[in-house]
Amino acid sequence: MIGILISGILIAGLALTGASVIMILTDQHETSLREFAILGLFCSILIMLSYYVELNNPGFAAKIDAVKFGYIGRVFINPLLLMLAVRYYEAKVGRLWQFLLYLIPLITLYLVFTCERNDLYYNNIKLGHDGLLHISPGPAYFAYIAYNIVLTLIYISFCLYQRASLRRREKTNNTVLLAAGVIPFFMLLLYLSGWSKGYDITAIGVMIGALLVTFSILRYGLLNKEEMLQNMATGLVFLDNEYRLVYANRKAMQIIPALGNPLVRSHQFDLKQLCDEDFAAIQVGNASYQRKITEWTNGEGQHGKLLTFDDVTEIRSRLNRDMMTGLLNHASFYPMLDDAMAEANQKDLPVSVSIADIDSFKHVNDTYGHANGDIVLIAMARTLQNFCGAHGDVFRYGGEEFAVIFHGDEALAEEIMGKALKAFSAIDFDFLPYHVTFSYGSAEFDRLETSVALFDRADQRMYARKKALHAKERAAAAISGNPLPETVKPAPQAESAKEE
């Protein structure tokens, strides 16, 4: 009668635990805790299924095989439960300790699967008149039971230690997690005491523990509470109505390291300054963050301000990039040149600017089409990036005009630009019957001039080269009897060179 009752409980437990696995798998919140929850529930299913087979199969060999099958889940259930709690409360466990945590289960599993050849785990196994397996435990059996008792006590102690710093809702969840570890442990003690008359009710205890974990997941958000907030790419800072810190996630503490200060986290400081204009935009290394402020409230009557810091680095990068060539654009040229000049003055280092303009580019566009003209522009951009990128920053200044800020003197700039010209003029475009060239000019910062004046000097030198090139072309054309029209416009004035 007891066997039938336990079998019915196991069937119901298998159905409920299987449904729990499906619900967790279909939960939309992706977190690293999911793996421990699923593996724990899977181990519970193995234990219940094996014990059901053991109870309802009359064959001795089949019962032994069922025991072995069940131990696959039995040896890992407690380590997984402990790791689930450790990860949930964000404690850290070293790799060596994680290895040791699973070492005894692996040894136990080996001894159980080879129990016919050794008596370390089971000294003797026989089938009783009640249809149950009766065992005489070996030394490894007692070692494994001691291991599970120690592991359970660590788990309970760990959850109780965390309880002191939890809020009301979190304490309820903590109680559920405690019960998930205590109930299987209590069932184990009842089984070892002989109270269950040989029936291994630890399988029922494991089932109840697994369902409690599932309840915690679905009711209190074990999978998606803290883990989801901590893994967000957005920095979150919750301040109460007195501007004291309520909560800050990992990203927020990366952006504003002071939030990790114990005095700040213990509500000792007024953080109203975070709402000031100075924190509307924050630069951390190469990353840019933009702050937004909204109001928040919860069911416990708390309220205050929520500060979110969104990463806008990629957005700003796109605004500062030319979409076709991928180079920095005109809008970013003068701010970066001003920064380079300021650094040059501060560190007494040379900085130079080179301007390049594709020769007769209008002829390419008008004769061979703008699509082919774009191919030439992209080839020009790649050439300059390949040769100049290691020495400075390359920009598409506008149209067919490019600029380079060199972190070096004028001689370096002229040398690198000459190499780039040689490589670019060697490119064979299959839609052109000739090679394309570009004219360039360079100027080194004299420590007194403005960025506009520096650009203008390089630009004038570029136009001087272009004018000389066209003079040669016209002379050659005149000799051949086909004079060319004047195509070179005068260089723009310095006052109009810088566009805001």
GUGUMI-612012 format. One line per 8 residues: for each residue z, x, y of C-alpha. Coordinates in nm, 4 decimals, padded with zeros to 6 digits. Layout:
<pts>
Z X Y  ...
</pts>
This chain:
<pts>
00.0000 00.0000 00.0000  00.0906 00.2822 00.2399  -00.2347 00.4613 00.1507  -00.4386 00.1496 00.2343  -00.2574 00.1141 00.5676  -00.3155 00.4795 00.6582  -00.6811 00.4528 00.5548  -00.7249 00.1531 00.7849
-00.5622 00.3423 01.0717  -00.7916 00.6400 01.0073  -01.1048 00.4190 01.0131  -00.9934 00.2630 01.3430  -00.9116 00.6096 01.4777  -01.2532 00.7442 01.3802  -01.4245 00.4582 01.5614  -01.2121 00.4981 01.8760
-01.2415 00.8763 01.8833  -01.6180 00.8600 01.8310  -01.6452 00.6125 02.1181  -01.4333 00.8501 02.3296  -01.6764 01.1349 02.2654  -01.9673 00.9167 02.3763  -01.7875 00.8068 02.6941  -01.7016 01.1649 02.7900
-02.0561 01.2859 02.7203  -02.1994 01.0095 02.9401  -01.9514 01.0801 03.2225  -02.1511 01.1914 03.5255  -01.9124 01.4647 03.6416  -02.0084 01.8052 03.5059  -01.7081 02.0384 03.4668  -01.6009 02.3297 03.2524
-01.3164 02.1174 03.1058  -01.5639 01.8940 02.9225  -01.6225 02.1519 02.6478  -01.2524 02.1644 02.5547  -01.2196 01.7853 02.5558  -01.5263 01.7356 02.3340  -01.4294 02.0126 02.0913  -01.0742 01.8771 02.0693
-01.1977 01.5256 01.9899  -01.4453 01.6657 01.7375  -01.1607 01.8522 01.5624  -00.9639 01.5270 01.5544  -01.2584 01.3497 01.3884  -01.2817 01.6229 01.1228  -00.9097 01.5941 01.0423  -00.9175 01.2134 01.0110
-01.2408 01.2068 00.8117  -01.1200 01.4694 00.5648  -00.7870 01.2957 00.5111  -00.9618 00.9618 00.4550  -01.1797 01.1259 00.1861  -00.8742 01.2889 00.0317  -00.6908 00.9557 00.0081  -00.9814 00.7543 -00.1283
-01.1530 00.9985 -00.3664  -00.9959 01.0204 -00.7148  -01.1451 01.3595 -00.8029  -00.9189 01.6652 -00.7732  -01.2029 01.8989 -00.6700  -01.3258 01.6487 -00.4089  -00.9769 01.6281 -00.2624  -00.9578 02.0081 -00.2357
-01.2974 02.0178 -00.0616  -01.1786 01.7475 00.1794  -00.8698 01.9550 00.2643  -01.0878 02.2587 00.3365  -01.3203 02.0489 00.5509  -01.0272 01.9080 00.7492  -00.8834 02.2515 00.8176  -01.1916 02.3357 01.0267
-01.0575 02.0914 01.2819  -00.6865 02.1342 01.2042  -00.6637 02.5055 01.2884  -00.8359 02.4712 01.6288  -00.6871 02.1482 01.7655  -00.3715 02.3008 01.9181  -00.5409 02.6085 02.0763  -00.8021 02.3787 02.2326
-00.5344 02.1441 02.3677  -00.3491 02.4375 02.5235  -00.6669 02.5780 02.6793  -00.7532 02.2333 02.8166  -00.4184 02.2193 02.9983  -00.4459 02.5810 03.1153  -00.7889 02.5236 03.2661  -00.6850 02.1895 03.4158
-00.3941 02.3481 03.6013  -00.6106 02.6482 03.6987  -00.3970 02.9084 03.5248  -00.5637 03.2276 03.4080  -00.5487 03.3648 03.0535  -00.6787 03.7131 02.9773  -00.9573 03.7613 02.7243  -00.7252 03.9513 02.4889
-00.4772 03.6618 02.4818  -00.7604 03.4138 02.4245  -00.8759 03.6253 02.1292  -00.5227 03.6354 01.9834  -00.4907 03.2591 02.0367  -00.7752 03.1988 01.7887  -00.7029 03.4906 01.5534  -00.4384 03.3163 01.3356
-00.6510 02.9972 01.3035  -00.9463 03.2048 01.1808  -00.7301 03.3893 00.9277  -00.5784 03.0591 00.8137  -00.9235 02.9050 00.7727  -01.0318 03.1975 00.5550  -00.7237 03.1711 00.3332  -00.7666 02.7940 00.2880
-01.1328 02.8283 00.1902  -01.0418 03.0957 -00.0654  -00.7277 02.9243 -00.1962  -00.8678 02.9256 -00.5549  -00.8736 03.3085 -00.5477  -00.5414 03.3783 -00.3716  -00.2003 03.2209 -00.3395  -00.1195 03.3375 00.0137
-00.1614 02.9956 00.1734  -00.1210 02.7580 -00.1236  00.0942 02.9020 -00.3987  00.0047 02.6057 -00.6183  -00.1854 02.2768 -00.5814  -00.1723 01.9878 -00.8261  -00.2630 01.6197 -00.8314  00.0371 01.3888 -00.8582
00.0642 01.0480 -01.0294  00.0580 00.8857 -00.6822  -00.2936 01.0202 -00.6261  -00.1787 01.2672 -00.3595  -00.2121 01.6437 -00.3602  00.1219 01.8179 -00.4130  00.1385 02.1734 -00.2887  00.3702 02.4698 -00.3173
00.3263 02.6584 00.0090  00.2694 03.0324 00.0247  00.3852 03.2753 00.2963  00.0754 03.2229 00.5130  00.1422 02.8471 00.5163  00.4818 02.9021 00.6785  00.3279 03.1533 00.9228  00.0690 02.8966 01.0257
00.3330 02.6217 01.0684  00.5416 02.8620 01.2822  00.2321 02.9445 01.4888  00.1716 02.5747 01.5572  00.5347 02.5165 01.6503  00.5268 02.8089 01.8960  00.1949 02.6915 02.0394  00.3264 02.3375 02.0885
00.6422 02.4637 02.2600  00.4291 02.6801 02.4927  00.2093 02.3808 02.5724  00.5079 02.1549 02.6460  00.6791 02.4243 02.8564  00.3597 02.4901 03.0496  00.3098 02.1212 03.1331  00.6769 02.0843 03.2350
00.6512 02.3941 03.4559  00.3487 02.2502 03.6372  00.5200 01.9128 03.6778  00.7511 02.0266 03.9588  00.4640 02.0758 04.2055  00.2720 01.7555 04.1226  00.2379 01.4307 04.3189  00.3154 01.0885 04.1728
-00.0314 01.0159 04.0340  -00.0595 01.3655 03.8904  00.2845 01.3352 03.7279  00.1675 01.0265 03.5411  -00.1257 01.2250 03.4066  00.1102 01.5098 03.3223  00.3229 01.2663 03.1181  00.0155 01.1556 02.9225
-00.0758 01.5175 02.8482  00.2788 01.5917 02.7359  00.2692 01.2943 02.4983  -00.0668 01.4171 02.3603  00.1092 01.7355 02.2445  00.4518 01.5961 02.1513  00.3379 01.3092 01.9247  00.1364 01.5244 01.6758
00.4252 01.7741 01.6732  00.6734 01.4958 01.5972  00.4496 01.3646 01.3156  00.4323 01.7159 01.1693  00.8111 01.7383 01.1613  00.8332 01.3971 00.9867  00.5784 01.5099 00.7262  00.7574 01.8403 00.6608
01.0913 01.6598 00.6269  00.9486 01.4428 00.3449  01.0086 01.1179 00.5347  00.6438 01.0104 00.4922  00.6712 01.0382 00.1093  00.3887 01.2889 00.0793  00.1430 01.1174 00.3121  00.0167 01.3617 00.5770
00.0798 01.1523 00.8884  -00.0006 01.4507 01.1128  -00.3628 01.3254 01.0988  -00.2472 01.0041 01.2659  -00.0513 01.2063 01.5217  -00.3607 01.4130 01.6042  -00.5632 01.0918 01.6412  -00.3080 00.9460 01.8856
-00.3020 01.2731 02.0811  -00.6819 01.2775 02.1047  -00.6903 00.9183 02.2288  -00.4248 00.9989 02.4893  -00.6409 01.2853 02.6181  -00.9333 01.0436 02.6366  -00.7171 00.7941 02.8264  -00.6205 01.0707 03.0687
-00.9851 01.1604 03.1190  -01.1057 00.8058 03.1825  -00.8040 00.6707 03.3725  -00.6771 00.9667 03.5723  -00.9852 01.1822 03.6030  -00.8795 01.4824 03.3965  -01.2407 01.5963 03.3970  -01.3356 01.5217 03.7534
-01.0278 01.5501 03.9768  -00.9427 01.9044 04.0760  -01.2255 02.0780 03.8931  -01.4970 01.8870 04.0754  -01.3411 01.9542 04.4163  -01.2835 02.3204 04.3420  -01.6415 02.3786 04.2270  -01.8052 02.2092 04.5242
-02.0387 02.4218 04.7366  -01.8940 02.2474 05.0427  -01.5654 02.3720 05.1852  -01.3041 02.0928 05.1994  -00.9917 02.1025 05.4169  -00.7571 01.8015 05.4284  -00.5132 01.8012 05.7220  -00.2396 01.5414 05.7661
-00.1737 01.3528 06.0895  00.0280 01.6520 06.2146  -00.2576 01.8928 06.1383  -00.0744 02.0545 05.8488  -00.2631 02.1580 05.5366  -00.2687 01.9030 05.2570  -00.5448 02.0527 05.0446  -00.8158 02.3185 05.0643
-01.0627 02.3889 04.7859  -01.1831 02.7289 04.6677  -01.4904 02.7311 04.8918  -01.2835 02.6540 05.2027  -01.0548 02.9489 05.1283  -01.3593 03.1748 05.0903  -01.4844 03.0646 05.4315  -01.1394 03.0778 05.5982
-00.9241 03.3212 05.3944  -00.6120 03.2327 05.5975  -00.5995 02.8986 05.4136  -00.4851 03.0879 05.1054  -00.1796 03.2255 05.2867  00.1394 03.0956 05.1161  00.2926 03.0037 05.4537  -00.0110 02.7944 05.5443
-00.0188 02.6275 05.2020  00.3510 02.5429 05.2287  00.2813 02.3386 05.5463  00.4446 02.5902 05.7826  00.1578 02.6071 06.0325  -00.0206 02.3623 06.2608  -00.3961 02.4003 06.1921  -00.5224 02.1952 06.4853
-00.7305 02.4915 06.5999  -00.9638 02.4324 06.3044  -01.0808 02.1206 06.4891  -01.1704 02.3216 06.8016  -01.5257 02.3999 06.9056  -01.4812 02.7626 06.7941  -01.4893 02.6454 06.4305  -01.7897 02.4118 06.4682
-02.0060 02.6888 06.3206  -01.8791 02.9811 06.1121  -02.0652 03.2915 06.0033  -01.9366 03.4647 05.6857  -02.1475 03.7677 05.6033  -02.5056 03.6415 05.5810  -02.3961 03.2813 05.5209  -02.3710 03.0150 05.7932
-02.1474 02.7082 05.7724  -02.1407 02.3976 05.9897  -01.8234 02.1895 06.0262  -01.7932 01.8102 06.0280  -01.4732 01.6133 06.0958  -01.3960 01.2688 05.9527  -01.0817 01.0631 05.8976  -00.9217 01.0236 05.5527
-00.6489 00.8057 05.4043  -00.5109 00.7442 05.0543  -00.3205 00.4814 04.8634  00.0114 00.6540 04.9300  -00.0103 00.5956 05.3043  -00.1114 00.9507 05.3960  -00.3864 00.9991 05.6513  -00.5366 01.2729 05.8630
-00.8599 01.4622 05.9153  -01.1072 01.5894 05.6586  -01.2977 01.9010 05.7613  -01.6117 01.9772 05.5620  -01.7925 02.3087 05.5949  -02.1535 02.2821 05.4736  -02.3676 02.5845 05.3948  -02.6651 02.5717 05.6335
-02.7867 02.9247 05.5597  -03.1050 02.8091 05.3864  -03.1809 02.5537 05.6583  -03.1459 02.8144 05.9311  -03.3464 03.0594 05.7257  -03.6322 02.8092 05.7002  -03.6227 02.7486 06.0760  -03.6520 03.1247 06.1326
-03.9370 03.1745 05.8847  -04.3089 03.1307 05.9172  -04.4033 02.8765 05.6507  -04.7388 03.0286 05.5593  -04.6616 03.4016 05.5426  -04.2883 03.3899 05.4700  -04.2206 03.6396 05.7492  -03.9636 03.5936 06.0223
-04.1111 03.3908 06.3074  -04.1372 03.4119 06.6847  -03.8124 03.2203 06.7400  -03.6102 03.4883 06.5622  -03.7868 03.7912 06.7133  -03.6095 03.8316 07.0482  -03.2571 03.7507 06.9236  -03.2974 04.0110 06.6479
-03.4532 04.2629 06.8882  -03.1640 04.2154 07.1331  -02.9174 04.2742 06.8464  -03.1051 04.5860 06.7342  -03.1085 04.7253 07.0887  -02.7352 04.6564 07.1312  -02.6635 04.8355 06.8036  -02.8852 05.1259 06.9080
-02.6845 05.1679 07.2298  -02.3538 05.1392 07.0477  -02.4337 05.3832 06.7665  -02.6790 05.6048 06.9567  -02.9606 05.5344 06.7108  -03.3330 05.4954 06.7786  -03.5092 05.1601 06.7587  -03.8796 05.0936 06.8134
-04.1166 04.7987 06.8273  -04.4727 04.7855 06.6952  -04.7201 04.5082 06.7729  -05.0277 04.4494 06.5538  -05.3206 04.2151 06.6101  -05.6019 04.1493 06.3607  -05.9351 04.2584 06.5044  -06.2060 03.9941 06.5579
-05.9975 03.7323 06.3778  -06.1596 03.4476 06.5736  -06.4927 03.5519 06.4233  -06.3405 03.5195 06.0708  -06.2097 03.1700 06.1433  -06.5239 03.0440 06.3175  -06.7714 03.1900 06.0699  -06.5936 03.1742 05.7334
-06.3462 02.8902 05.7860  -05.9770 02.8598 05.8636  -05.8808 02.8539 05.4935  -06.0281 03.2019 05.4532  -05.8673 03.3026 05.7800  -05.5310 03.2059 05.6292  -05.6017 03.4344 05.3330  -05.6521 03.7237 05.5744
-05.3270 03.6391 05.7556  -05.1314 03.6319 05.4296  -05.2830 03.9654 05.3222  -05.1859 04.1131 05.6589  -04.8300 03.9823 05.6215  -04.7949 04.1275 05.2714  -04.9311 04.4645 05.3789  -04.6915 04.4944 05.6707
-04.3981 04.3793 05.4588  -04.4822 04.6283 05.1850  -04.5082 04.9250 05.4215  -04.2674 04.8338 05.7010  -04.0063 04.6172 05.5267  -03.8012 04.9160 05.4097  -03.7804 05.0487 05.7670  -03.7156 04.7318 05.9659
-03.7956 04.3624 06.0096  -04.1476 04.2166 06.0087  -04.2423 03.9060 06.2113  -04.5419 03.6838 06.2544  -04.5231 03.6709 06.6324  -04.7950 03.4072 06.6683  -05.1525 03.3413 06.5575  -05.2970 03.6682 06.4275
-05.0350 03.8797 06.6081  -04.7492 04.0465 06.4170  -04.4454 04.2462 06.5271  -04.2152 04.4955 06.3567  -03.8700 04.6086 06.4689  -03.8284 04.9610 06.3312  -03.4857 05.1171 06.2858  -03.6283 05.4529 06.3805
-03.8180 05.6384 06.6533  -04.1705 05.5842 06.7783  -04.3112 05.8589 06.5581  -04.1871 05.6811 06.2460  -04.3278 05.3506 06.3680  -04.6700 05.5016 06.4363  -04.6760 05.6781 06.1003  -04.5885 05.3657 05.8997
-04.8266 05.1431 06.0956  -05.1064 05.3947 06.0374  -05.0458 05.3794 05.6623  -05.0402 04.9990 05.6752  -05.3727 04.9962 05.8659  -05.5339 05.2247 05.6082  -05.4193 04.9984 05.3226  -05.5179 04.6748 05.4961
-05.8642 04.7989 05.5966  -05.9304 04.8888 05.2308  -05.8830 04.5292 05.1092  -06.2002 04.3662 04.9783  -06.2130 03.9974 05.0690  -06.4758 03.8338 04.8463  -06.5793 03.5949 05.1243  -06.6383 03.8720 05.3831
-06.9235 04.1242 05.3926  -06.7049 04.3756 05.5781  -06.3499 04.5107 05.5869  -06.0972 04.3708 05.8340  -05.8881 04.5972 06.0553  -05.6069 04.5532 06.3022  -05.5016 04.7256 06.6214  -05.1432 04.8268 06.6823
-04.9198 04.9825 06.9443  -04.5635 05.1144 06.9327  -04.2864 05.1839 07.1840  -03.9356 05.3279 07.1475  -03.6354 05.1755 07.3256  -03.5388 05.3918 07.6276  -03.1779 05.2542 07.6462  -03.2400 05.0945 07.9880
-03.5194 04.8392 07.9516  -03.4958 04.4768 07.8383  -03.6329 04.3489 07.5112  -03.9197 04.1850 07.7046  -04.0110 04.5151 07.8704  -03.9985 04.6995 07.5354  -04.2253 04.4388 07.3759  -04.4638 04.4613 07.6727
-04.4996 04.8399 07.6424  -04.5877 04.8144 07.2739  -04.8214 04.5237 07.3457  -05.0065 04.7167 07.6180  -05.0578 05.0089 07.3822  -05.1908 04.7738 07.1157  -05.4409 04.6260 07.3627  -05.5448 04.9739 07.4739
-05.6339 05.0587 07.1116  -05.8117 04.7256 07.0676  -06.0107 04.7826 07.3884  -06.1108 05.1300 07.2721  -06.2181 04.9903 06.9347  -06.4361 04.7239 07.0953  -06.5844 04.9840 07.3333  -06.6968 05.1821 07.0290
-06.8391 04.8661 06.8701  -07.0328 04.7807 07.1863  -07.1650 05.1345 07.2178  -07.2837 05.1298 06.8572  -07.4394 04.7857 06.9083  -07.6167 04.8999 07.2251  -07.7714 05.1918 07.0409  -07.8947 04.9530 06.7720
-08.0364 04.7192 07.0368  -07.7862 04.4328 06.9747  -07.5340 04.4405 07.2616  -07.2017 04.2563 07.2045  -07.0264 04.0332 07.4614  -06.6914 04.1329 07.6100  -06.4337 03.9993 07.3643  -06.1130 04.1728 07.4617
-05.8906 03.9862 07.7033  -05.6448 04.1748 07.9227  -05.2907 04.2073 07.7880  -05.0485 03.9319 07.8924  -04.8007 04.0101 08.1699  -04.4465 04.1083 08.0823  -04.3026 03.7999 08.2530  -04.4737 03.5665 08.0061
-04.4283 03.7789 07.6964  -04.0881 03.6423 07.5971  -04.0862 03.2808 07.4907  -03.7538 03.1063 07.4725
</pts>
